[in-house]
Amino acid sequence: MESTDNVTYSIYGVTLAGQESLIQSGITTAFDLSSVDPVQYPWLRVQINLLDSINQTASQLRNWFVFYESVAEGLLFYKGSLDMQSVQEGQPFSATMDSRISLPNYFQIH
């Protein structure tokens, strides 16, 4: 990167309806996303801005890394009979389940 290169990025929040809103622009270092509401913006779009108004040779992007900590995920497996089950809406139903939980590295159970 040359001294005349100007590299910044912008972060946009994207709603479930696909509407984009600028969250922050002109970012030059790491940006903490903890202030972004994941319910309001379940997706993010990152835009890089490359400028060299002196030499007209903008920086080249070699790698793009986004680091995050994932949430725990789990699955439930039905352990009952494979025969067809018929239950009416509102009717109680009881079944045996097995679970598999994937926990991120930072999450510990004591």
Sine and cosine of phi, psi and omega as CSV:
sin_phi,cos_phi,sin_psi,cos_psi,sin_omega,cos_omega
0.00,0.00,0.75,-0.66,0.00,-1.00
-1.00,0.08,0.34,-0.94,-0.03,-1.00
-0.91,0.41,-0.34,0.94,0.01,-1.00
-1.00,0.01,-0.08,1.00,0.01,-1.00
-0.97,0.23,0.66,-0.76,0.06,-1.00
-0.84,-0.54,0.91,-0.41,-0.03,-1.00
-0.87,-0.50,0.86,-0.51,0.09,-1.00
-0.69,-0.73,0.22,-0.98,0.12,-0.99
-0.65,-0.76,0.34,-0.94,-0.02,-1.00
-0.83,-0.56,0.54,-0.84,0.03,-1.00
-0.87,-0.49,0.76,-0.64,0.03,-1.00
-0.90,-0.44,0.66,-0.75,0.14,-0.99
-1.00,-0.01,0.65,-0.76,-0.01,-1.00
-0.86,-0.51,0.83,-0.55,-0.01,-1.00
-0.98,0.18,0.14,-0.99,0.07,-1.00
-0.87,0.49,-0.48,0.88,0.01,-1.00
-0.99,0.13,-0.04,1.00,0.01,-1.00
1.00,0.02,0.08,1.00,0.02,-1.00
-0.97,0.24,0.75,-0.67,0.00,-1.00
-0.97,-0.24,0.64,-0.77,0.08,-1.00
-0.73,-0.68,0.72,-0.69,0.03,-1.00
-0.93,0.37,0.83,-0.56,0.04,-1.00
-1.00,-0.06,-0.72,0.69,-0.01,-1.00
-0.39,-0.92,0.65,-0.76,0.08,-1.00
-0.81,-0.59,0.20,-0.98,0.03,-1.00
0.94,0.34,0.42,0.91,-0.04,-1.00
-0.98,0.21,0.74,-0.68,0.00,-1.00
-0.88,-0.48,-0.20,0.98,0.01,-1.00
-0.73,-0.68,-0.19,-0.98,0.03,-1.00
-0.86,0.52,0.54,-0.84,-0.03,-1.00
-0.82,-0.57,0.79,-0.61,-0.01,-1.00
-0.99,0.14,0.88,-0.48,-0.05,-1.00
-1.00,0.04,0.07,1.00,-0.07,-1.00
-0.90,0.43,-0.32,0.95,0.02,-1.00
-1.00,0.10,-0.12,0.99,-0.02,-1.00
-1.00,0.02,0.80,-0.60,-0.01,-1.00
-0.98,0.20,0.93,-0.37,-0.03,-1.00
-0.93,0.36,-0.33,0.94,0.06,-1.00
-0.96,0.28,-0.67,0.74,0.02,-1.00
-0.95,0.30,-0.64,0.77,-0.03,-1.00
-0.81,-0.58,1.00,0.10,0.00,-1.00
-0.94,0.35,-0.28,0.96,0.04,-1.00
-0.79,-0.61,0.43,-0.90,0.08,-1.00
-0.81,-0.58,0.51,-0.86,0.12,-0.99
-0.84,-0.54,0.75,-0.67,0.01,-1.00
-0.93,-0.37,0.75,-0.66,-0.01,-1.00
-0.86,-0.51,0.78,-0.62,0.05,-1.00
-1.00,-0.09,0.61,-0.79,-0.01,-1.00
-0.86,-0.52,0.91,-0.41,-0.03,-1.00
-0.92,-0.39,0.77,-0.63,-0.04,-1.00
-0.56,-0.83,0.70,-0.71,0.17,-0.99
-0.58,-0.81,1.00,0.03,-0.08,-1.00
-0.98,0.22,-0.21,0.98,0.02,-1.00
-1.00,0.06,-0.87,0.49,-0.07,-1.00
-1.00,-0.05,-0.17,0.98,-0.04,-1.00
0.85,0.52,0.58,0.82,0.02,-1.00
-0.76,-0.64,0.99,0.12,-0.04,-1.00
-0.90,0.44,0.48,-0.88,0.04,-1.00
-0.85,0.53,0.46,-0.89,0.06,-1.00
-0.97,-0.24,0.73,-0.68,0.01,-1.00
-0.99,0.13,0.90,-0.43,0.00,-1.00
-1.00,-0.02,-0.70,0.71,-0.01,-1.00
-0.64,-0.76,0.48,-0.88,0.05,-1.00
-0.72,-0.69,0.90,-0.43,-0.02,-1.00
-0.87,-0.49,0.70,-0.71,0.12,-0.99
-0.84,-0.55,0.88,-0.47,-0.01,-1.00
-0.98,-0.21,0.68,-0.73,0.00,-1.00
-0.46,-0.89,0.29,-0.96,0.10,-1.00
-0.94,-0.34,0.86,-0.51,-0.06,-1.00
-0.98,0.22,0.30,-0.95,0.04,-1.00
-1.00,0.03,0.31,-0.95,0.07,-1.00
-0.92,0.40,0.60,-0.80,0.03,-1.00
-0.81,-0.59,0.47,-0.88,0.01,-1.00
-0.52,-0.85,0.39,-0.92,0.05,-1.00
-0.78,-0.63,0.56,-0.83,0.12,-0.99
-0.93,-0.37,0.73,-0.69,0.02,-1.00
-0.91,-0.41,0.79,-0.61,0.03,-1.00
-0.95,0.30,0.80,-0.60,-0.05,-1.00
-0.95,-0.33,0.23,0.97,-0.07,-1.00
-1.00,-0.02,-0.26,-0.97,-0.02,-1.00
-0.89,0.45,0.56,-0.83,0.03,-1.00
-1.00,0.09,-0.05,1.00,0.05,-1.00
-0.92,0.38,0.46,-0.89,0.01,-1.00
-0.84,0.54,0.74,-0.67,0.06,-1.00
-0.94,-0.33,0.73,-0.68,0.01,-1.00
-0.85,-0.53,0.88,-0.47,-0.03,-1.00
-0.74,-0.68,0.74,-0.67,0.04,-1.00
-0.99,0.15,0.43,-0.90,0.04,-1.00
-0.84,0.54,0.77,-0.64,0.01,-1.00
1.00,0.02,-0.23,0.97,0.01,-1.00
-0.98,0.20,0.73,-0.68,0.01,-1.00
-0.89,0.46,0.55,-0.83,0.03,-1.00
-0.62,-0.78,0.72,-0.69,0.01,-1.00
-0.83,-0.56,0.68,-0.73,-0.01,-1.00
-0.50,-0.87,0.40,-0.92,0.08,-1.00
-1.00,0.01,0.74,-0.67,-0.02,-1.00
-0.81,-0.58,0.44,-0.90,0.13,-0.99
-0.87,-0.50,0.48,-0.88,-0.04,-1.00
-0.78,-0.62,0.45,-0.89,0.12,-0.99
-0.76,-0.66,0.84,-0.54,-0.04,-1.00
-0.87,-0.50,0.74,-0.67,0.08,-1.00
-0.96,-0.29,0.88,-0.47,-0.04,-1.00
-0.95,-0.30,0.67,-0.74,0.08,-1.00
-0.92,0.40,0.29,-0.96,-0.07,-1.00
-0.84,0.54,-0.57,0.82,-0.09,-1.00
-0.98,0.18,-0.20,0.98,-0.07,-1.00
-1.00,-0.10,0.84,-0.54,-0.03,-1.00
-0.79,-0.61,0.62,-0.79,0.07,-1.00
-0.95,-0.31,0.76,-0.65,0.02,-1.00
-0.92,-0.39,0.00,0.00,0.00,0.00
